[in-house]
Amino acid sequence: MLDGIWAIFLAFICFLVPMAVPLFAQRWRTLIVILVLAAVFFGWLTLEMPSPGTIPAGIGAFLGGLMLFGFAAGAIAKFVQLLGRR
């Protein structure tokens, strides 16, 4: 029972933290830097996942996908926010 609650909590954190990262950007330049760094990170995560014993293998496909989806949602929200700013 406790393991299931712990897993749901960690999945929730793996979604919310990457979503919050692009939301802290205040300008277009900062958002572009964050997007480039995220592309490098998620590319590394994708390429290293099949190798056993590495950090991405420990994260796993499910949590990595949650992180990517959360980041994409935050990046889209910040893009729309910056686009609508006067």
HTML snippet that shows the backbone in 3Dmol.js (N, CA, C, O; Angstrom):
<script src="https://3Dmol.org/build/3Dmol-min.js"></script>
<div id="view" style="width:600px;height:400px;position:relative"></div>
<script>
const pdb = `
ATOM      1  N   MET A   1       0.829  -1.193   0.000  1.00  0.00           N
ATOM      2  CA  MET A   1       0.000   0.000   0.000  1.00  0.00           C
ATOM      3  C   MET A   1       0.875   1.259   0.000  1.00  0.00           C
ATOM      4  O   MET A   1       0.646   2.181  -0.783  1.00  0.00           O
ATOM      5  N   LEU A   2       1.859   1.288   0.868  1.00  0.00           N
ATOM      6  CA  LEU A   2       2.722   2.458   0.966  1.00  0.00           C
ATOM      7  C   LEU A   2       3.579   2.621  -0.287  1.00  0.00           C
ATOM      8  O   LEU A   2       3.867   3.745  -0.700  1.00  0.00           O
ATOM      9  N   ASP A   3       3.986   1.514  -0.889  1.00  0.00           N
ATOM     10  CA  ASP A   3       4.778   1.589  -2.115  1.00  0.00           C
ATOM     11  C   ASP A   3       3.983   2.217  -3.251  1.00  0.00           C
ATOM     12  O   ASP A   3       4.538   2.978  -4.044  1.00  0.00           O
ATOM     13  N   GLY A   4       2.707   1.913  -3.342  1.00  0.00           N
ATOM     14  CA  GLY A   4       1.861   2.492  -4.378  1.00  0.00           C
ATOM     15  C   GLY A   4       1.679   3.987  -4.197  1.00  0.00           C
ATOM     16  O   GLY A   4       1.700   4.739  -5.172  1.00  0.00           O
ATOM     17  N   ILE A   5       1.502   4.420  -2.966  1.00  0.00           N
ATOM     18  CA  ILE A   5       1.366   5.850  -2.682  1.00  0.00           C
ATOM     19  C   ILE A   5       2.665   6.570  -3.004  1.00  0.00           C
ATOM     20  O   ILE A   5       2.648   7.668  -3.560  1.00  0.00           O
ATOM     21  N   TRP A   6       3.789   5.959  -2.658  1.00  0.00           N
ATOM     22  CA  TRP A   6       5.101   6.532  -2.950  1.00  0.00           C
ATOM     23  C   TRP A   6       5.307   6.656  -4.469  1.00  0.00           C
ATOM     24  O   TRP A   6       5.828   7.666  -4.944  1.00  0.00           O
ATOM     25  N   ALA A   7       4.903   5.647  -5.217  1.00  0.00           N
ATOM     26  CA  ALA A   7       5.050   5.674  -6.674  1.00  0.00           C
ATOM     27  C   ALA A   7       4.186   6.769  -7.299  1.00  0.00           C
ATOM     28  O   ALA A   7       4.632   7.462  -8.214  1.00  0.00           O
ATOM     29  N   ILE A   8       2.975   6.927  -6.821  1.00  0.00           N
ATOM     30  CA  ILE A   8       2.099   7.974  -7.345  1.00  0.00           C
ATOM     31  C   ILE A   8       2.658   9.349  -7.011  1.00  0.00           C
ATOM     32  O   ILE A   8       2.604  10.252  -7.845  1.00  0.00           O
ATOM     33  N   PHE A   9       3.191   9.525  -5.817  1.00  0.00           N
ATOM     34  CA  PHE A   9       3.799  10.796  -5.421  1.00  0.00           C
ATOM     35  C   PHE A   9       5.002  11.122  -6.305  1.00  0.00           C
ATOM     36  O   PHE A   9       5.137  12.255  -6.766  1.00  0.00           O
ATOM     37  N   LEU A  10       5.869  10.152  -6.544  1.00  0.00           N
ATOM     38  CA  LEU A  10       7.037  10.387  -7.384  1.00  0.00           C
ATOM     39  C   LEU A  10       6.643  10.675  -8.834  1.00  0.00           C
ATOM     40  O   LEU A  10       7.270  11.507  -9.490  1.00  0.00           O
ATOM     41  N   ALA A  11       5.625  10.004  -9.333  1.00  0.00           N
ATOM     42  CA  ALA A  11       5.146  10.277 -10.684  1.00  0.00           C
ATOM     43  C   ALA A  11       4.593  11.701 -10.781  1.00  0.00           C
ATOM     44  O   ALA A  11       4.802  12.391 -11.778  1.00  0.00           O
ATOM     45  N   PHE A  12       3.895  12.122  -9.750  1.00  0.00           N
ATOM     46  CA  PHE A  12       3.357  13.476  -9.703  1.00  0.00           C
ATOM     47  C   PHE A  12       4.483  14.508  -9.707  1.00  0.00           C
ATOM     48  O   PHE A  12       4.399  15.516 -10.409  1.00  0.00           O
ATOM     49  N   ILE A  13       5.531  14.262  -8.931  1.00  0.00           N
ATOM     50  CA  ILE A  13       6.690  15.162  -8.877  1.00  0.00           C
ATOM     51  C   ILE A  13       7.426  15.166 -10.217  1.00  0.00           C
ATOM     52  O   ILE A  13       7.859  16.221 -10.680  1.00  0.00           O
ATOM     53  N   CYS A  14       7.570  13.984 -10.848  1.00  0.00           N
ATOM     54  CA  CYS A  14       8.251  13.898 -12.143  1.00  0.00           C
ATOM     55  C   CYS A  14       7.475  14.620 -13.236  1.00  0.00           C
ATOM     56  O   CYS A  14       8.050  14.949 -14.274  1.00  0.00           O
ATOM     57  N   PHE A  15       6.213  14.871 -13.038  1.00  0.00           N
ATOM     58  CA  PHE A  15       5.419  15.630 -13.995  1.00  0.00           C
ATOM     59  C   PHE A  15       5.472  17.122 -13.682  1.00  0.00           C
ATOM     60  O   PHE A  15       5.642  17.935 -14.590  1.00  0.00           O
ATOM     61  N   LEU A  16       5.329  17.492 -12.414  1.00  0.00           N
ATOM     62  CA  LEU A  16       5.209  18.901 -12.051  1.00  0.00           C
ATOM     63  C   LEU A  16       6.522  19.670 -12.110  1.00  0.00           C
ATOM     64  O   LEU A  16       6.532  20.824 -12.538  1.00  0.00           O
ATOM     65  N   VAL A  17       7.619  19.068 -11.695  1.00  0.00           N
ATOM     66  CA  VAL A  17       8.891  19.790 -11.675  1.00  0.00           C
ATOM     67  C   VAL A  17       9.333  20.182 -13.094  1.00  0.00           C
ATOM     68  O   VAL A  17       9.672  21.346 -13.310  1.00  0.00           O
ATOM     69  N   PRO A  18       9.344  19.261 -14.069  1.00  0.00           N
ATOM     70  CA  PRO A  18       9.705  19.699 -15.426  1.00  0.00           C
ATOM     71  C   PRO A  18       8.708  20.685 -16.029  1.00  0.00           C
ATOM     72  O   PRO A  18       9.080  21.494 -16.879  1.00  0.00           O
ATOM     73  N   MET A  19       7.452  20.626 -15.603  1.00  0.00           N
ATOM     74  CA  MET A  19       6.477  21.576 -16.111  1.00  0.00           C
ATOM     75  C   MET A  19       6.760  22.973 -15.561  1.00  0.00           C
ATOM     76  O   MET A  19       6.519  23.964 -16.250  1.00  0.00           O
ATOM     77  N   ALA A  20       7.259  23.065 -14.350  1.00  0.00           N
ATOM     78  CA  ALA A  20       7.524  24.361 -13.730  1.00  0.00           C
ATOM     79  C   ALA A  20       8.768  25.036 -14.295  1.00  0.00           C
ATOM     80  O   ALA A  20       8.867  26.263 -14.270  1.00  0.00           O
ATOM     81  N   VAL A  21       9.714  24.257 -14.802  1.00  0.00           N
ATOM     82  CA  VAL A  21      10.982  24.830 -15.261  1.00  0.00           C
ATOM     83  C   VAL A  21      10.780  25.890 -16.350  1.00  0.00           C
ATOM     84  O   VAL A  21      11.276  27.004 -16.180  1.00  0.00           O
ATOM     85  N   PRO A  22      10.088  25.612 -17.450  1.00  0.00           N
ATOM     86  CA  PRO A  22       9.938  26.680 -18.456  1.00  0.00           C
ATOM     87  C   PRO A  22       9.034  27.824 -18.001  1.00  0.00           C
ATOM     88  O   PRO A  22       9.105  28.920 -18.559  1.00  0.00           O
ATOM     89  N   LEU A  23       8.206  27.595 -17.021  1.00  0.00           N
ATOM     90  CA  LEU A  23       7.320  28.660 -16.553  1.00  0.00           C
ATOM     91  C   LEU A  23       8.069  29.759 -15.807  1.00  0.00           C
ATOM     92  O   LEU A  23       7.521  30.842 -15.600  1.00  0.00           O
ATOM     93  N   PHE A  24       9.312  29.502 -15.400  1.00  0.00           N
ATOM     94  CA  PHE A  24      10.113  30.520 -14.723  1.00  0.00           C
ATOM     95  C   PHE A  24      10.782  31.480 -15.707  1.00  0.00           C
ATOM     96  O   PHE A  24      11.329  32.498 -15.283  1.00  0.00           O
ATOM     97  N   ALA A  25      10.755  31.188 -16.991  1.00  0.00           N
ATOM     98  CA  ALA A  25      11.365  32.068 -17.990  1.00  0.00           C
ATOM     99  C   ALA A  25      10.578  33.376 -18.067  1.00  0.00           C
ATOM    100  O   ALA A  25       9.348  33.376 -18.084  1.00  0.00           O
ATOM    101  N   GLN A  26      11.298  34.471 -18.113  1.00  0.00           N
ATOM    102  CA  GLN A  26      10.652  35.781 -18.181  1.00  0.00           C
ATOM    103  C   GLN A  26      10.715  36.400 -19.566  1.00  0.00           C
ATOM    104  O   GLN A  26       9.881  37.235 -19.917  1.00  0.00           O
ATOM    105  N   ARG A  27      11.719  35.985 -20.367  1.00  0.00           N
ATOM    106  CA  ARG A  27      11.898  36.564 -21.698  1.00  0.00           C
ATOM    107  C   ARG A  27      12.033  35.444 -22.713  1.00  0.00           C
ATOM    108  O   ARG A  27      12.230  34.280 -22.362  1.00  0.00           O
ATOM    109  N   TRP A  28      11.922  35.826 -23.995  1.00  0.00           N
ATOM    110  CA  TRP A  28      12.048  34.852 -25.081  1.00  0.00           C
ATOM    111  C   TRP A  28      13.422  34.197 -25.072  1.00  0.00           C
ATOM    112  O   TRP A  28      13.543  32.991 -25.290  1.00  0.00           O
ATOM    113  N   ARG A  29      14.444  34.985 -24.822  1.00  0.00           N
ATOM    114  CA  ARG A  29      15.812  34.449 -24.836  1.00  0.00           C
ATOM    115  C   ARG A  29      15.992  33.366 -23.773  1.00  0.00           C
ATOM    116  O   ARG A  29      16.593  32.324 -24.034  1.00  0.00           O
ATOM    117  N   THR A  30      15.481  33.613 -22.608  1.00  0.00           N
ATOM    118  CA  THR A  30      15.574  32.634 -21.529  1.00  0.00           C
ATOM    119  C   THR A  30      14.811  31.366 -21.879  1.00  0.00           C
ATOM    120  O   THR A  30      15.280  30.262 -21.603  1.00  0.00           O
ATOM    121  N   LEU A  31      13.644  31.516 -22.483  1.00  0.00           N
ATOM    122  CA  LEU A  31      12.861  30.350 -22.883  1.00  0.00           C
ATOM    123  C   LEU A  31      13.600  29.526 -23.928  1.00  0.00           C
ATOM    124  O   LEU A  31      13.583  28.296 -23.871  1.00  0.00           O
ATOM    125  N   ILE A  32      14.254  30.191 -24.888  1.00  0.00           N
ATOM    126  CA  ILE A  32      15.005  29.464 -25.915  1.00  0.00           C
ATOM    127  C   ILE A  32      16.170  28.696 -25.301  1.00  0.00           C
ATOM    128  O   ILE A  32      16.437  27.562 -25.697  1.00  0.00           O
ATOM    129  N   VAL A  33      16.869  29.299 -24.337  1.00  0.00           N
ATOM    130  CA  VAL A  33      17.972  28.605 -23.662  1.00  0.00           C
ATOM    131  C   VAL A  33      17.456  27.380 -22.918  1.00  0.00           C
ATOM    132  O   VAL A  33      18.067  26.312 -22.973  1.00  0.00           O
ATOM    133  N   ILE A  34      16.338  27.532 -22.227  1.00  0.00           N
ATOM    134  CA  ILE A  34      15.748  26.407 -21.493  1.00  0.00           C
ATOM    135  C   ILE A  34      15.328  25.302 -22.461  1.00  0.00           C
ATOM    136  O   ILE A  34      15.522  24.122 -22.168  1.00  0.00           O
ATOM    137  N   LEU A  35      14.759  25.668 -23.603  1.00  0.00           N
ATOM    138  CA  LEU A  35      14.335  24.674 -24.586  1.00  0.00           C
ATOM    139  C   LEU A  35      15.530  23.921 -25.177  1.00  0.00           C
ATOM    140  O   LEU A  35      15.452  22.712 -25.395  1.00  0.00           O
ATOM    141  N   VAL A  36      16.618  24.617 -25.435  1.00  0.00           N
ATOM    142  CA  VAL A  36      17.815  23.954 -25.965  1.00  0.00           C
ATOM    143  C   VAL A  36      18.396  22.995 -24.931  1.00  0.00           C
ATOM    144  O   VAL A  36      18.751  21.864 -25.263  1.00  0.00           O
ATOM    145  N   LEU A  37      18.493  23.440 -23.686  1.00  0.00           N
ATOM    146  CA  LEU A  37      18.998  22.554 -22.628  1.00  0.00           C
ATOM    147  C   LEU A  37      18.097  21.336 -22.430  1.00  0.00           C
ATOM    148  O   LEU A  37      18.586  20.231 -22.195  1.00  0.00           O
ATOM    149  N   ALA A  38      16.794  21.536 -22.524  1.00  0.00           N
ATOM    150  CA  ALA A  38      15.864  20.413 -22.384  1.00  0.00           C
ATOM    151  C   ALA A  38      15.988  19.444 -23.550  1.00  0.00           C
ATOM    152  O   ALA A  38      15.894  18.231 -23.361  1.00  0.00           O
ATOM    153  N   ALA A  39      16.199  19.969 -24.757  1.00  0.00           N
ATOM    154  CA  ALA A  39      16.381  19.085 -25.909  1.00  0.00           C
ATOM    155  C   ALA A  39      17.625  18.222 -25.742  1.00  0.00           C
ATOM    156  O   ALA A  39      17.610  17.036 -26.068  1.00  0.00           O
ATOM    157  N   VAL A  40      18.705  18.820 -25.231  1.00  0.00           N
ATOM    158  CA  VAL A  40      19.931  18.052 -24.971  1.00  0.00           C
ATOM    159  C   VAL A  40      19.676  17.006 -23.889  1.00  0.00           C
ATOM    160  O   VAL A  40      20.088  15.855 -24.031  1.00  0.00           O
ATOM    161  N   PHE A  41      19.000  17.399 -22.808  1.00  0.00           N
ATOM    162  CA  PHE A  41      18.738  16.459 -21.714  1.00  0.00           C
ATOM    163  C   PHE A  41      17.855  15.306 -22.164  1.00  0.00           C
ATOM    164  O   PHE A  41      18.172  14.149 -21.890  1.00  0.00           O
ATOM    165  N   PHE A  42      16.758  15.596 -22.847  1.00  0.00           N
ATOM    166  CA  PHE A  42      15.849  14.530 -23.256  1.00  0.00           C
ATOM    167  C   PHE A  42      16.443  13.678 -24.375  1.00  0.00           C
ATOM    168  O   PHE A  42      16.118  12.497 -24.495  1.00  0.00           O
ATOM    169  N   GLY A  43      17.305  14.266 -25.187  1.00  0.00           N
ATOM    170  CA  GLY A  43      18.035  13.464 -26.167  1.00  0.00           C
ATOM    171  C   GLY A  43      18.980  12.489 -25.489  1.00  0.00           C
ATOM    172  O   GLY A  43      19.054  11.321 -25.869  1.00  0.00           O
ATOM    173  N   TRP A  44      19.705  12.967 -24.484  1.00  0.00           N
ATOM    174  CA  TRP A  44      20.595  12.097 -23.703  1.00  0.00           C
ATOM    175  C   TRP A  44      19.789  11.004 -23.001  1.00  0.00           C
ATOM    176  O   TRP A  44      20.195   9.842 -22.966  1.00  0.00           O
ATOM    177  N   LEU A  45      18.658  11.388 -22.451  1.00  0.00           N
ATOM    178  CA  LEU A  45      17.805  10.421 -21.759  1.00  0.00           C
ATOM    179  C   LEU A  45      17.348   9.324 -22.710  1.00  0.00           C
ATOM    180  O   LEU A  45      17.335   8.147 -22.351  1.00  0.00           O
ATOM    181  N   THR A  46      16.977   9.713 -23.919  1.00  0.00           N
ATOM    182  CA  THR A  46      16.506   8.746 -24.906  1.00  0.00           C
ATOM    183  C   THR A  46      17.625   7.826 -25.376  1.00  0.00           C
ATOM    184  O   THR A  46      17.417   6.619 -25.509  1.00  0.00           O
ATOM    185  N   LEU A  47      18.799   8.375 -25.626  1.00  0.00           N
ATOM    186  CA  LEU A  47      19.906   7.573 -26.146  1.00  0.00           C
ATOM    187  C   LEU A  47      20.507   6.633 -25.105  1.00  0.00           C
ATOM    188  O   LEU A  47      20.959   5.542 -25.452  1.00  0.00           O
ATOM    189  N   GLU A  48      20.519   7.033 -23.850  1.00  0.00           N
ATOM    190  CA  GLU A  48      21.149   6.229 -22.803  1.00  0.00           C
ATOM    191  C   GLU A  48      20.191   5.267 -22.101  1.00  0.00           C
ATOM    192  O   GLU A  48      20.630   4.428 -21.314  1.00  0.00           O
ATOM    193  N   MET A  49      18.902   5.376 -22.371  1.00  0.00           N
ATOM    194  CA  MET A  49      17.937   4.534 -21.655  1.00  0.00           C
ATOM    195  C   MET A  49      18.161   3.032 -21.858  1.00  0.00           C
ATOM    196  O   MET A  49      18.010   2.282 -20.894  1.00  0.00           O
ATOM    197  N   PRO A  50      18.512   2.553 -23.053  1.00  0.00           N
ATOM    198  CA  PRO A  50      18.693   1.101 -23.221  1.00  0.00           C
ATOM    199  C   PRO A  50      19.918   0.536 -22.486  1.00  0.00           C
ATOM    200  O   PRO A  50      20.001  -0.675 -22.282  1.00  0.00           O
ATOM    201  N   SER A  51      20.861   1.386 -22.090  1.00  0.00           N
ATOM    202  CA  SER A  51      22.069   0.903 -21.411  1.00  0.00           C
ATOM    203  C   SER A  51      21.767   0.602 -19.949  1.00  0.00           C
ATOM    204  O   SER A  51      21.401   1.506 -19.198  1.00  0.00           O
ATOM    205  N   PRO A  52      21.913  -0.654 -19.532  1.00  0.00           N
ATOM    206  CA  PRO A  52      21.623  -0.984 -18.126  1.00  0.00           C
ATOM    207  C   PRO A  52      22.656  -0.374 -17.188  1.00  0.00           C
ATOM    208  O   PRO A  52      23.834  -0.269 -17.528  1.00  0.00           O
ATOM    209  N   GLY A  53      22.209   0.022 -16.023  1.00  0.00           N
ATOM    210  CA  GLY A  53      23.086   0.561 -15.001  1.00  0.00           C
ATOM    211  C   GLY A  53      23.336   2.051 -15.105  1.00  0.00           C
ATOM    212  O   GLY A  53      24.104   2.592 -14.309  1.00  0.00           O
ATOM    213  N   THR A  54      22.715   2.738 -16.058  1.00  0.00           N
ATOM    214  CA  THR A  54      22.896   4.179 -16.183  1.00  0.00           C
ATOM    215  C   THR A  54      21.738   4.902 -15.490  1.00  0.00           C
ATOM    216  O   THR A  54      20.729   4.291 -15.138  1.00  0.00           O
ATOM    217  N   ILE A  55      21.901   6.194 -15.303  1.00  0.00           N
ATOM    218  CA  ILE A  55      20.852   6.988 -14.666  1.00  0.00           C
ATOM    219  C   ILE A  55      19.553   6.960 -15.473  1.00  0.00           C
ATOM    220  O   ILE A  55      18.486   6.773 -14.889  1.00  0.00           O
ATOM    221  N   PRO A  56      19.608   7.140 -16.811  1.00  0.00           N
ATOM    222  CA  PRO A  56      18.347   7.070 -17.567  1.00  0.00           C
ATOM    223  C   PRO A  56      17.664   5.708 -17.488  1.00  0.00           C
ATOM    224  O   PRO A  56      16.436   5.631 -17.523  1.00  0.00           O
ATOM    225  N   ALA A  57      18.445   4.634 -17.381  1.00  0.00           N
ATOM    226  CA  ALA A  57      17.829   3.315 -17.227  1.00  0.00           C
ATOM    227  C   ALA A  57      17.123   3.218 -15.882  1.00  0.00           C
ATOM    228  O   ALA A  57      16.102   2.541 -15.758  1.00  0.00           O
ATOM    229  N   GLY A  58      17.663   3.891 -14.884  1.00  0.00           N
ATOM    230  CA  GLY A  58      17.020   3.919 -13.575  1.00  0.00           C
ATOM    231  C   GLY A  58      15.748   4.744 -13.567  1.00  0.00           C
ATOM    232  O   GLY A  58      14.792   4.421 -12.862  1.00  0.00           O
ATOM    233  N   ILE A  59      15.739   5.804 -14.350  1.00  0.00           N
ATOM    234  CA  ILE A  59      14.530   6.630 -14.443  1.00  0.00           C
ATOM    235  C   ILE A  59      13.415   5.854 -15.126  1.00  0.00           C
ATOM    236  O   ILE A  59      12.273   5.858 -14.666  1.00  0.00           O
ATOM    237  N   GLY A  60      13.747   5.196 -16.213  1.00  0.00           N
ATOM    238  CA  GLY A  60      12.764   4.369 -16.909  1.00  0.00           C
ATOM    239  C   GLY A  60      11.965   5.144 -17.933  1.00  0.00           C
ATOM    240  O   GLY A  60      11.950   6.375 -17.943  1.00  0.00           O
ATOM    241  N   ALA A  61      11.310   4.402 -18.784  1.00  0.00           N
ATOM    242  CA  ALA A  61      10.553   5.003 -19.880  1.00  0.00           C
ATOM    243  C   ALA A  61       9.314   5.736 -19.387  1.00  0.00           C
ATOM    244  O   ALA A  61       8.962   6.785 -19.925  1.00  0.00           O
ATOM    245  N   PHE A  62       8.654   5.202 -18.380  1.00  0.00           N
ATOM    246  CA  PHE A  62       7.420   5.826 -17.898  1.00  0.00           C
ATOM    247  C   PHE A  62       7.692   7.180 -17.260  1.00  0.00           C
ATOM    248  O   PHE A  62       7.047   8.169 -17.609  1.00  0.00           O
ATOM    249  N   LEU A  63       8.642   7.237 -16.324  1.00  0.00           N
ATOM    250  CA  LEU A  63       8.942   8.505 -15.668  1.00  0.00           C
ATOM    251  C   LEU A  63       9.592   9.482 -16.639  1.00  0.00           C
ATOM    252  O   LEU A  63       9.350  10.686 -16.556  1.00  0.00           O
ATOM    253  N   GLY A  64      10.413   8.981 -17.558  1.00  0.00           N
ATOM    254  CA  GLY A  64      10.984   9.850 -18.579  1.00  0.00           C
ATOM    255  C   GLY A  64       9.915  10.448 -19.470  1.00  0.00           C
ATOM    256  O   GLY A  64       9.996  11.620 -19.836  1.00  0.00           O
ATOM    257  N   GLY A  65       8.922   9.660 -19.820  1.00  0.00           N
ATOM    258  CA  GLY A  65       7.805  10.166 -20.613  1.00  0.00           C
ATOM    259  C   GLY A  65       6.982  11.182 -19.857  1.00  0.00           C
ATOM    260  O   GLY A  65       6.527  12.168 -20.436  1.00  0.00           O
ATOM    261  N   LEU A  66       6.783  10.956 -18.567  1.00  0.00           N
ATOM    262  CA  LEU A  66       6.071  11.942 -17.749  1.00  0.00           C
ATOM    263  C   LEU A  66       6.845  13.247 -17.684  1.00  0.00           C
ATOM    264  O   LEU A  66       6.261  14.328 -17.753  1.00  0.00           O
ATOM    265  N   MET A  67       8.164  13.142 -17.550  1.00  0.00           N
ATOM    266  CA  MET A  67       8.990  14.341 -17.509  1.00  0.00           C
ATOM    267  C   MET A  67       8.902  15.099 -18.832  1.00  0.00           C
ATOM    268  O   MET A  67       8.771  16.323 -18.844  1.00  0.00           O
ATOM    269  N   LEU A  68       8.973  14.379 -19.929  1.00  0.00           N
ATOM    270  CA  LEU A  68       8.907  15.020 -21.245  1.00  0.00           C
ATOM    271  C   LEU A  68       7.545  15.661 -21.482  1.00  0.00           C
ATOM    272  O   LEU A  68       7.468  16.786 -21.977  1.00  0.00           O
ATOM    273  N   PHE A  69       6.484  14.968 -21.137  1.00  0.00           N
ATOM    274  CA  PHE A  69       5.135  15.512 -21.328  1.00  0.00           C
ATOM    275  C   PHE A  69       4.910  16.734 -20.443  1.00  0.00           C
ATOM    276  O   PHE A  69       4.313  17.717 -20.882  1.00  0.00           O
ATOM    277  N   GLY A  70       5.388  16.677 -19.195  1.00  0.00           N
ATOM    278  CA  GLY A  70       5.256  17.829 -18.302  1.00  0.00           C
ATOM    279  C   GLY A  70       6.028  19.029 -18.820  1.00  0.00           C
ATOM    280  O   GLY A  70       5.537  20.157 -18.791  1.00  0.00           O
ATOM    281  N   PHE A  71       7.254  18.773 -19.300  1.00  0.00           N
ATOM    282  CA  PHE A  71       8.037  19.879 -19.842  1.00  0.00           C
ATOM    283  C   PHE A  71       7.375  20.473 -21.073  1.00  0.00           C
ATOM    284  O   PHE A  71       7.338  21.694 -21.228  1.00  0.00           O
ATOM    285  N   ALA A  72       6.857  19.635 -21.941  1.00  0.00           N
ATOM    286  CA  ALA A  72       6.195  20.132 -23.146  1.00  0.00           C
ATOM    287  C   ALA A  72       4.971  20.973 -22.789  1.00  0.00           C
ATOM    288  O   ALA A  72       4.728  22.004 -23.415  1.00  0.00           O
ATOM    289  N   ALA A  73       4.210  20.551 -21.804  1.00  0.00           N
ATOM    290  CA  ALA A  73       3.042  21.321 -21.384  1.00  0.00           C
ATOM    291  C   ALA A  73       3.453  22.680 -20.827  1.00  0.00           C
ATOM    292  O   ALA A  73       2.821  23.692 -21.132  1.00  0.00           O
ATOM    293  N   GLY A  74       4.499  22.710 -20.019  1.00  0.00           N
ATOM    294  CA  GLY A  74       4.988  23.978 -19.479  1.00  0.00           C
ATOM    295  C   GLY A  74       5.551  24.888 -20.554  1.00  0.00           C
ATOM    296  O   GLY A  74       5.347  26.101 -20.515  1.00  0.00           O
ATOM    297  N   ALA A  75       6.267  24.303 -21.521  1.00  0.00           N
ATOM    298  CA  ALA A  75       6.842  25.105 -22.605  1.00  0.00           C
ATOM    299  C   ALA A  75       5.745  25.706 -23.480  1.00  0.00           C
ATOM    300  O   ALA A  75       5.845  26.861 -23.894  1.00  0.00           O
ATOM    301  N   ILE A  76       4.711  24.939 -23.761  1.00  0.00           N
ATOM    302  CA  ILE A  76       3.593  25.460 -24.561  1.00  0.00           C
ATOM    303  C   ILE A  76       2.877  26.570 -23.802  1.00  0.00           C
ATOM    304  O   ILE A  76       2.525  27.595 -24.386  1.00  0.00           O
ATOM    305  N   ALA A  77       2.661  26.373 -22.513  1.00  0.00           N
ATOM    306  CA  ALA A  77       1.991  27.400 -21.709  1.00  0.00           C
ATOM    307  C   ALA A  77       2.810  28.688 -21.669  1.00  0.00           C
ATOM    308  O   ALA A  77       2.254  29.780 -21.790  1.00  0.00           O
ATOM    309  N   LYS A  78       4.119  28.569 -21.502  1.00  0.00           N
ATOM    310  CA  LYS A  78       4.956  29.766 -21.452  1.00  0.00           C
ATOM    311  C   LYS A  78       5.035  30.434 -22.813  1.00  0.00           C
ATOM    312  O   LYS A  78       5.067  31.662 -22.892  1.00  0.00           O
ATOM    313  N   PHE A  79       5.066  29.647 -23.896  1.00  0.00           N
ATOM    314  CA  PHE A  79       5.063  30.207 -25.240  1.00  0.00           C
ATOM    315  C   PHE A  79       3.812  31.050 -25.463  1.00  0.00           C
ATOM    316  O   PHE A  79       3.897  32.168 -25.971  1.00  0.00           O
ATOM    317  N   VAL A  80       2.669  30.526 -25.090  1.00  0.00           N
ATOM    318  CA  VAL A  80       1.413  31.264 -25.248  1.00  0.00           C
ATOM    319  C   VAL A  80       1.410  32.498 -24.354  1.00  0.00           C
ATOM    320  O   VAL A  80       0.909  33.551 -24.748  1.00  0.00           O
ATOM    321  N   GLN A  81       1.963  32.371 -23.162  1.00  0.00           N
ATOM    322  CA  GLN A  81       2.035  33.505 -22.246  1.00  0.00           C
ATOM    323  C   GLN A  81       2.895  34.626 -22.824  1.00  0.00           C
ATOM    324  O   GLN A  81       2.504  35.793 -22.793  1.00  0.00           O
ATOM    325  N   LEU A  82       4.072  34.268 -23.354  1.00  0.00           N
ATOM    326  CA  LEU A  82       4.947  35.279 -23.933  1.00  0.00           C
ATOM    327  C   LEU A  82       4.387  35.850 -25.220  1.00  0.00           C
ATOM    328  O   LEU A  82       4.603  37.023 -25.525  1.00  0.00           O
ATOM    329  N   LEU A  83       3.678  35.042 -25.970  1.00  0.00           N
ATOM    330  CA  LEU A  83       3.075  35.497 -27.216  1.00  0.00           C
ATOM    331  C   LEU A  83       1.970  36.518 -26.941  1.00  0.00           C
ATOM    332  O   LEU A  83       1.812  37.475 -27.700  1.00  0.00           O
ATOM    333  N   GLY A  84       1.221  36.328 -25.887  1.00  0.00           N
ATOM    334  CA  GLY A  84       0.125  37.214 -25.564  1.00  0.00           C
ATOM    335  C   GLY A  84       0.524  38.450 -24.760  1.00  0.00           C
ATOM    336  O   GLY A  84      -0.314  39.305 -24.472  1.00  0.00           O
ATOM    337  N   ARG A  85       1.792  38.540 -24.402  1.00  0.00           N
ATOM    338  CA  ARG A  85       2.243  39.688 -23.617  1.00  0.00           C
ATOM    339  C   ARG A  85       2.403  40.911 -24.516  1.00  0.00           C
ATOM    340  O   ARG A  85       2.806  40.788 -25.673  1.00  0.00           O
ATOM    341  N   ARG A  86       2.092  42.070 -23.993  1.00  0.00           N
ATOM    342  CA  ARG A  86       2.201  43.316 -24.778  1.00  0.00           C
ATOM    343  C   ARG A  86       3.596  43.861 -24.706  1.00  0.00           C
ATOM    344  O   ARG A  86       3.884  44.900 -25.301  1.00  0.00           O
TER     345      ARG A  86
END
`;
const viewer = $3Dmol.createViewer("view");
viewer.addModel(pdb, "pdb");
viewer.setStyle({}, {cartoon: {color: "spectrum"}});
viewer.zoomTo();
viewer.render();
</script>
